[in-house]
């Protein structure tokens, strides 16, 4: 992962953490469900965007292996790894 990609992902995770802390505080304060759910949606959206950024970073890192590796076994392994990451992302994004 490139440093600028890492800092963007960390920034997005901190944003999600801030939204989650707001959800906790709102719930503790007895705020209406509509307001709490609105903030909870913001947390989920921030995590979805961060997850997609992580997959993009990994795909970029894997690109050289997939395209240039002389080993078909290594190329296939890297493709399977990306497929697994994507499946995990899709599963928690529902």
Beta strands, then each sheet from edge to edge (+ up, - down):
end
